[in-house]
Amino acid sequence: MAATETRSSPSLRRALGRWDLTAIGVNQVIGGAIFLMPSQVAAQIGAWSPIAFVLMGLASMSVALCFAEVGSRFDATGGPYLYTRAAFGRFVAFEVGWMQWFTRASSQASVMAGIAVALGYYWPAMTSAWPRAALLVGVTTALTWVNVRGIRQSAWVVDALTVGKLLPLVIFILVGVRYVNLAAITTLPAVTVAQFSTAALLMIFVYGGYDVVPVPAGEAVDPKRHVPFALVATILTVMSVMTLTQLVAQSVLPDLAAHSTPIADAAAVFLGASGALLVGAGSVVSMTGNNAGQILTGSRMLFALAEHGELPLAFGRIHPRFRTPAYAIVFTSVVALVLALTGSFVKLAVVSALARLVTYTGVAAATLRLRSPRFAGMVAPPSFVVPFHSLVPATAVVVSAGIAAGATREQLLGGLAALGAGASLFLIRTWLIANGATRADARTPRGAPPA
């Protein structure tokens, strides 16, 4: 029998508003890649790049709208895990939740390592062994401490760092727009299907991260209304920033594809050395903010799995004073720190392609399935409904399939290995519970569907 938490047990504090959720989304999508990716996209499709950023933004919007509809049915923590659990049961949901947490932890490690590399450009000592380790431990400890102290404090940090990362990009766009060369973006080269597919796959990953917006819904003031708003606002914001950034960089640097640091190099052209320094500082702030968001959302995914009895209850415990999932926060940060210090995240990065495929496809399918009359009374009706009936979810499935089509053999095998590890964890815990070796401890979260 599942043990239900008593009324005296602490609960998560609802303190996140619509703009906090939007900041979480923008912060996760705009990381360090935006400062490097323009040249890689331009190398594939040249002057088509700004147009492609708009098209892929719209493609990402189709997936985000599915998240928005199912997200408007729930007000508990877990996001995609909750949606697929209601639609397809425990096992599928566990795999979705496991893959989301797994990629959050490995991404957190990757971003931490990126901070050291970015600082090393100006301060080479930061890339050597002990200074690098001290930096990683210091940043992780500080952000973990903030996350443990409270959701309001975490939101303040994410909000501030999101503004901090957007400010250099906004300055870059506003000053650089007068240098826009229409001929550089209207003289469209011939591109092959393979080139466009490669660029599209790059951009799908650049746009990734908005799927974390509904994860902390259990700490949102009005998640059924604010989650859909934040998802749409996130995609519109990042699409505008990325498209305009690409437009300026491509106009200022005719040989954009040859630049490994395109935004910094373009800023140096019309803002001088101070402009390049501003962009460099912005990339560090961007990655630090992304790291703060990874801790917040990654820990909540671990918390959601434990809250429903899929993991040991310790990960679902809430700090009596700070009302945060402290154990889940610390565990997620420790795992990410170990991966960053050892460099193991490089091998784990291949998992992200299949993780996004599983999450995006699962949510798009759940959007359609939960519309069935059989779920009436089992889940709340949506407060936001995707227009054009089944067209948008079907488009989202096609976009998700594109991730698989463009993935390498190594990425597919790595993702399948991670799915296999998740299935093993699920089966082992189910067997232990069935044989009385452990208890099926679970809370009864508000807004969650029945098992």
C-alpha positions as CSV (number, residue, x, y, z in Angstrom):
1,M,0.0,0.0,0.0
2,A,1.3,3.5,-0.8
3,A,1.9,5.7,2.2
4,T,0.3,9.1,1.9
5,E,1.9,12.2,3.4
6,T,0.1,13.8,6.3
7,R,-1.4,17.2,6.1
8,S,1.3,18.4,8.5
9,S,4.0,17.7,6.0
10,P,5.5,20.7,4.3
11,S,4.5,21.5,0.7
12,L,6.1,23.3,-2.1
13,R,5.6,27.1,-2.1
14,R,3.7,28.5,-5.0
15,A,5.6,31.6,-5.9
16,L,6.3,31.5,-9.6
17,G,4.4,33.9,-11.9
18,R,4.0,33.9,-15.6
19,W,7.2,35.9,-16.2
20,D,9.2,33.8,-13.9
21,L,8.2,30.7,-15.9
22,T,9.0,32.6,-19.1
23,A,12.4,33.5,-17.8
24,I,13.0,29.9,-16.9
25,G,12.2,28.9,-20.5
26,V,14.2,31.7,-22.2
27,N,17.1,31.0,-19.8
28,Q,17.1,27.3,-20.8
29,V,16.9,27.8,-24.5
30,I,19.4,30.7,-24.8
31,G,22.6,29.2,-23.4
32,G,26.1,29.4,-24.8
33,A,25.1,28.0,-28.2
34,I,23.7,31.2,-29.6
35,F,27.2,32.8,-29.4
36,L,28.7,30.0,-31.5
37,M,25.9,28.5,-33.7
38,P,25.4,31.3,-36.3
39,S,28.6,30.4,-38.2
40,Q,27.7,26.7,-38.1
41,V,24.3,27.3,-39.6
42,A,25.7,29.7,-42.2
43,A,28.2,27.1,-43.2
44,Q,25.3,24.9,-44.3
45,I,22.8,27.2,-45.8
46,G,24.4,30.7,-46.1
47,A,21.9,33.5,-46.5
48,W,19.0,31.2,-45.9
49,S,19.9,31.2,-42.2
50,P,17.6,34.0,-40.8
51,I,14.7,32.5,-42.7
52,A,15.5,29.1,-41.4
53,F,15.6,30.4,-37.8
54,V,12.0,31.6,-38.3
55,L,10.9,28.4,-39.8
56,M,12.4,26.3,-37.1
57,G,11.0,28.6,-34.5
58,L,7.5,27.9,-35.9
59,A,8.3,24.2,-35.9
60,S,9.3,24.4,-32.3
61,M,6.1,26.4,-31.6
62,S,4.1,23.4,-32.8
63,V,5.7,21.2,-30.0
64,A,5.4,24.0,-27.5
65,L,1.7,24.4,-28.2
66,C,1.2,20.7,-27.3
67,F,3.0,21.3,-24.0
68,A,0.8,24.3,-23.5
69,E,-2.5,22.3,-24.0
70,V,-1.6,19.4,-21.7
71,G,0.1,21.7,-19.3
72,S,-3.1,23.6,-18.8
73,R,-4.7,20.4,-17.4
74,F,-2.3,20.0,-14.5
75,D,-1.0,22.1,-11.5
76,A,1.5,19.7,-10.0
77,T,5.3,19.3,-10.4
78,G,6.6,17.1,-13.2
79,G,5.6,18.5,-16.6
80,P,6.0,15.8,-19.4
81,Y,6.3,13.1,-16.8
82,L,2.8,13.9,-15.5
83,Y,1.3,14.2,-19.0
84,T,2.6,10.9,-20.3
85,R,1.7,9.2,-17.0
86,A,-1.9,10.2,-17.4
87,A,-2.0,9.2,-21.0
88,F,0.1,6.1,-21.2
89,G,0.8,4.8,-17.7
90,R,3.7,4.5,-15.3
91,F,6.4,2.9,-17.5
92,V,6.3,5.3,-20.4
93,A,6.1,8.2,-18.0
94,F,9.1,6.9,-16.0
95,E,11.2,6.7,-19.2
96,V,10.2,10.3,-20.1
97,G,11.0,11.6,-16.6
98,W,14.2,9.6,-16.4
99,M,15.5,10.9,-19.8
100,Q,14.6,14.4,-18.9
101,W,16.5,14.3,-15.6
102,F,19.4,12.4,-17.2
103,T,19.8,15.1,-19.9
104,R,19.4,18.0,-17.4
105,A,22.2,16.6,-15.2
106,S,24.6,16.0,-18.2
107,S,23.7,19.4,-19.7
108,Q,24.4,21.1,-16.4
109,A,27.8,19.5,-16.4
110,S,28.4,20.5,-20.0
111,V,27.4,24.1,-19.3
112,M,29.7,24.3,-16.2
113,A,32.6,23.1,-18.3
114,G,31.7,25.8,-20.9
115,I,32.0,28.5,-18.2
116,A,35.6,27.5,-17.5
117,V,36.4,27.5,-21.2
118,A,34.8,31.0,-21.7
119,L,36.7,32.4,-18.7
120,G,39.9,30.7,-19.9
121,Y,39.8,32.9,-23.1
122,Y,40.5,35.9,-20.9
123,W,42.1,34.2,-18.0
124,P,44.0,31.1,-19.2
125,A,44.7,29.8,-15.7
126,M,41.0,28.9,-15.4
127,T,41.5,26.0,-17.8
128,S,44.2,24.3,-15.7
129,A,43.4,21.6,-13.3
130,W,43.0,23.1,-9.8
131,P,41.6,26.6,-10.8
132,R,39.1,24.9,-13.1
133,A,38.0,22.5,-10.4
134,A,37.7,25.3,-7.8
135,L,35.5,27.3,-10.3
136,L,33.2,24.3,-11.0
137,V,32.8,23.5,-7.3
138,G,32.3,27.2,-6.4
139,V,29.7,27.9,-9.1
140,T,27.8,24.6,-8.3
141,T,27.9,25.2,-4.6
142,A,26.6,28.7,-4.9
143,L,23.7,27.9,-7.2
144,T,22.8,24.8,-5.2
145,W,22.7,26.8,-2.0
146,V,20.4,29.4,-3.7
147,N,18.1,26.7,-5.0
148,V,17.8,25.0,-1.6
149,R,17.1,28.3,0.2
150,G,13.8,28.8,-1.7
151,I,11.9,28.9,-5.0
152,R,11.6,32.7,-4.7
153,Q,15.3,33.1,-4.4
154,S,15.9,30.7,-7.3
155,A,13.5,32.6,-9.4
156,W,15.2,36.0,-8.6
157,V,18.6,34.5,-9.7
158,V,17.2,33.0,-12.9
159,D,15.3,36.3,-13.7
160,A,18.4,38.4,-13.1
161,L,20.7,36.2,-15.1
162,T,18.1,35.9,-17.9
163,V,18.1,39.7,-18.2
164,G,21.9,39.7,-17.9
165,K,22.3,37.3,-20.8
166,L,19.7,39.1,-23.0
167,L,21.2,42.6,-22.5
168,P,24.4,42.0,-24.5
169,L,22.4,40.4,-27.3
170,V,19.8,43.2,-27.3
171,I,22.7,45.8,-27.5
172,F,24.3,43.7,-30.3
173,I,21.0,43.7,-32.2
174,L,20.0,47.4,-31.7
175,V,23.5,48.8,-32.6
176,G,24.1,46.2,-35.3
177,V,20.7,46.6,-37.1
178,R,22.0,49.7,-39.0
179,Y,24.7,47.5,-40.5
180,V,22.3,45.1,-41.9
181,N,23.0,44.4,-45.6
182,L,19.9,43.4,-47.4
183,A,21.9,42.0,-50.3
184,A,23.7,39.6,-47.9
185,I,20.3,38.1,-46.9
186,T,18.3,38.3,-50.1
187,T,20.9,36.7,-52.4
188,L,19.9,33.2,-51.6
189,P,22.3,30.4,-52.6
190,A,21.2,27.0,-53.9
191,V,21.3,24.4,-51.0
192,T,20.8,20.7,-51.0
193,V,18.3,18.8,-49.0
194,A,21.2,17.3,-46.9
195,Q,22.5,20.8,-46.1
196,F,19.1,22.1,-45.0
197,S,18.5,19.0,-43.0
198,T,21.8,19.4,-41.2
199,A,21.1,23.1,-40.5
200,A,17.5,22.2,-39.3
201,L,18.8,19.6,-36.9
202,L,21.3,22.1,-35.5
203,M,18.5,24.6,-34.9
204,I,16.2,22.1,-33.3
205,F,18.9,21.6,-30.7
206,V,19.4,25.4,-30.4
207,Y,15.7,25.9,-29.7
208,G,15.6,23.0,-27.2
209,G,15.0,23.6,-23.5
210,Y,11.5,25.1,-23.4
211,D,10.2,21.6,-22.3
212,V,11.3,22.5,-18.8
213,V,8.8,25.4,-18.4
214,P,6.0,23.2,-17.0
215,V,8.2,21.1,-14.8
216,P,8.0,23.4,-11.7
217,A,4.3,23.9,-12.1
218,G,3.8,22.7,-8.5
219,E,5.5,26.0,-7.5
220,A,3.6,28.2,-9.9
221,V,0.8,30.5,-8.6
222,D,-1.6,29.7,-11.5
223,P,0.0,27.0,-13.6
224,K,-3.0,26.2,-15.7
225,R,-3.0,29.7,-17.2
226,H,0.7,30.7,-16.7
227,V,2.3,27.6,-18.2
228,P,0.7,28.0,-21.7
229,F,1.5,31.8,-21.7
230,A,5.2,31.1,-20.7
231,L,5.7,28.5,-23.4
232,V,4.4,30.7,-26.2
233,A,6.3,33.7,-24.9
234,T,9.5,31.7,-24.6
235,I,9.4,30.6,-28.3
236,L,8.4,34.0,-29.6
237,T,11.2,35.6,-27.5
238,V,14.0,33.2,-28.5
239,M,12.9,33.2,-32.1
240,S,13.1,37.0,-32.3
241,V,16.5,37.1,-30.6
242,M,18.1,34.3,-32.6
243,T,16.8,35.5,-36.0
244,L,17.9,39.1,-35.4
245,T,21.3,38.0,-34.0
246,Q,21.9,35.8,-37.1
247,L,20.8,38.6,-39.4
248,V,23.2,41.1,-37.9
249,A,26.1,38.7,-37.7
250,Q,25.6,37.6,-41.3
251,S,25.5,41.2,-42.5
252,V,28.6,42.3,-40.6
253,L,30.7,39.3,-41.4
254,P,30.5,38.2,-45.1
255,D,32.6,35.2,-44.3
256,L,30.5,34.3,-41.2
257,A,31.0,30.5,-41.7
258,A,34.8,31.0,-41.1
259,H,34.4,32.5,-37.6
260,S,34.5,30.2,-34.6
261,T,33.3,33.1,-32.3
262,P,30.9,34.8,-34.7
263,I,29.0,37.1,-32.3
264,A,32.1,38.3,-30.5
265,D,33.8,38.9,-33.9
266,A,30.8,40.8,-35.3
267,A,30.5,42.9,-32.2
268,A,34.2,43.8,-32.4
269,V,33.6,45.2,-35.9
270,F,31.0,47.8,-34.9
271,L,31.6,48.1,-31.2
272,G,35.3,47.6,-30.9
273,A,37.2,45.6,-28.3
274,S,34.6,46.6,-25.6
275,G,31.9,45.1,-27.7
276,A,33.7,41.8,-28.0
277,L,34.3,41.9,-24.2
278,L,30.6,42.6,-23.6
279,V,29.6,39.6,-25.7
280,G,32.3,37.4,-23.9
281,A,30.9,38.5,-20.5
282,G,27.4,37.9,-21.8
283,S,28.3,34.3,-22.7
284,V,29.6,33.6,-19.2
285,V,26.4,35.1,-17.7
286,S,24.3,33.2,-20.1
287,M,25.9,29.9,-19.2
288,T,25.7,30.6,-15.5
289,G,22.0,31.4,-15.8
290,N,21.5,28.2,-17.8
291,N,23.2,26.3,-15.0
292,A,21.0,27.8,-12.4
293,G,17.9,26.8,-14.4
294,Q,19.2,23.3,-14.9
295,I,19.5,22.8,-11.1
296,L,16.0,24.1,-10.6
297,T,14.2,22.1,-13.3
298,G,16.4,18.9,-13.1
299,S,15.8,18.6,-9.4
300,R,12.0,19.0,-9.8
301,M,12.0,16.1,-12.3
302,L,13.7,13.9,-9.8
303,F,11.3,15.1,-7.1
304,A,8.3,14.3,-9.3
305,L,9.4,10.7,-9.9
306,A,9.9,10.3,-6.1
307,E,6.6,12.0,-5.3
308,H,4.8,9.3,-7.3
309,G,6.7,6.5,-5.7
310,E,9.0,5.7,-8.7
311,L,12.2,6.6,-6.8
312,P,13.1,6.5,-3.1
313,L,11.0,8.9,-1.0
314,A,14.1,10.8,0.1
315,F,14.2,12.5,-3.3
316,G,10.6,13.7,-2.8
317,R,11.1,15.2,0.7
318,I,10.5,18.9,1.1
319,H,12.7,21.0,3.4
320,P,10.5,22.0,6.4
321,R,11.8,25.6,6.4
322,F,12.7,26.4,2.8
323,R,9.9,24.3,1.3
324,T,12.2,23.1,-1.6
325,P,13.1,19.5,-2.6
326,A,16.5,19.9,-1.0
327,Y,17.6,16.2,-1.4
328,A,16.8,16.2,-5.1
329,I,18.5,19.6,-5.6
330,V,21.7,18.5,-3.9
331,F,21.8,15.0,-5.6
332,T,21.3,16.5,-9.0
333,S,24.1,19.1,-8.5
334,V,26.5,16.5,-7.1
335,V,25.9,14.2,-10.1
336,A,26.4,17.1,-12.5
337,L,29.6,18.2,-10.7
338,V,31.1,14.8,-10.9
339,L,30.3,14.6,-14.6
340,A,31.9,18.0,-15.1
341,L,35.0,17.3,-13.1
342,T,35.6,14.0,-14.8
343,G,34.6,15.1,-18.3
344,S,32.1,12.2,-18.5
345,F,29.4,14.6,-19.8
346,V,31.1,14.5,-23.3
347,K,30.1,10.8,-23.7
348,L,26.7,11.4,-22.2
349,A,25.8,14.3,-24.6
350,V,24.9,11.8,-27.3
351,V,21.8,10.9,-25.3
352,S,20.1,14.3,-25.8
353,A,18.8,13.6,-29.3
354,L,16.8,10.6,-28.3
355,A,15.8,12.2,-25.0
356,R,14.1,15.1,-26.9
357,L,12.5,12.7,-29.4
358,V,11.0,10.7,-26.5
359,T,9.8,13.8,-24.6
360,Y,8.4,15.7,-27.6
361,T,6.7,12.7,-29.2
362,G,5.3,11.6,-25.8
363,V,3.8,15.0,-25.1
364,A,2.4,15.4,-28.7
365,A,0.8,12.0,-28.4
366,A,-0.5,12.7,-24.9
367,T,-2.1,15.9,-26.3
368,L,-4.2,13.8,-28.7
369,R,-4.9,10.9,-26.3
370,L,-6.1,13.1,-23.4
371,R,-8.7,14.6,-25.7
372,S,-10.5,11.3,-25.7
373,P,-13.8,11.2,-23.8
374,R,-12.5,8.2,-21.8
375,F,-10.3,10.7,-19.9
376,A,-13.1,13.0,-18.9
377,G,-13.2,13.1,-15.1
378,M,-9.7,11.5,-14.9
379,V,-7.8,14.7,-15.9
380,A,-9.0,18.3,-15.8
381,P,-10.2,19.8,-19.0
382,P,-7.7,22.1,-20.7
383,S,-7.9,25.8,-20.1
384,F,-5.9,26.3,-23.4
385,V,-6.7,24.3,-26.5
386,V,-4.3,24.1,-29.5
387,P,-6.0,25.5,-32.7
388,F,-6.5,23.5,-35.9
389,H,-7.5,20.3,-34.0
390,S,-5.0,17.5,-34.8
391,L,-2.8,19.4,-37.2
392,V,-0.5,21.0,-34.7
393,P,0.1,17.8,-32.7
394,A,0.7,15.9,-35.9
395,T,3.2,18.5,-37.0
396,A,4.9,18.2,-33.6
397,V,5.3,14.5,-34.2
398,V,6.9,15.1,-37.6
399,V,9.3,17.7,-36.0
400,S,10.2,15.1,-33.3
401,A,10.8,12.4,-36.0
402,G,13.1,14.8,-37.7
403,I,15.4,14.6,-34.6
404,A,15.6,10.9,-35.0
405,A,16.2,11.1,-38.8
406,G,19.1,13.5,-38.3
407,A,20.6,11.7,-35.3
408,T,23.9,9.9,-35.8
409,R,24.3,6.2,-35.1
410,E,26.2,7.0,-31.9
411,Q,23.4,9.3,-30.7
412,L,20.7,6.7,-31.3
413,L,22.7,3.9,-29.6
414,G,23.6,6.2,-26.7
415,G,19.9,7.2,-26.3
416,L,18.8,3.6,-26.5
417,A,21.3,2.6,-23.8
418,A,20.0,5.4,-21.5
419,L,16.4,4.2,-22.2
420,G,17.5,0.6,-21.3
421,A,19.1,1.9,-18.1
422,G,15.8,3.6,-17.2
423,A,13.8,0.5,-17.9
424,S,16.1,-1.5,-15.7
425,L,15.7,0.9,-12.8
426,F,11.9,0.8,-13.3
427,L,11.8,-3.0,-13.3
428,I,14.1,-3.4,-10.4
429,R,12.1,-1.0,-8.2
430,T,8.8,-2.6,-9.3
431,W,10.2,-6.1,-8.4
432,L,11.5,-4.8,-5.0
433,I,8.1,-3.3,-4.1
434,A,6.3,-6.5,-5.3
435,N,8.5,-8.6,-3.1
436,G,8.3,-6.4,0.0
437,A,12.0,-5.4,-0.2
438,T,11.1,-1.7,-0.2
439,R,8.0,0.3,0.3
440,A,6.0,2.0,-2.5
441,D,6.2,5.3,-0.7
442,A,4.3,8.1,-2.5
443,R,2.8,11.5,-1.8
444,T,-0.5,12.6,-3.1
445,P,0.4,15.6,-5.2
446,R,-2.2,18.2,-6.0
447,G,-3.1,18.4,-9.7
448,A,-1.7,14.9,-10.5
449,P,-3.7,12.3,-12.3
450,P,-4.5,8.9,-10.8
451,A,-1.9,6.2,-11.4
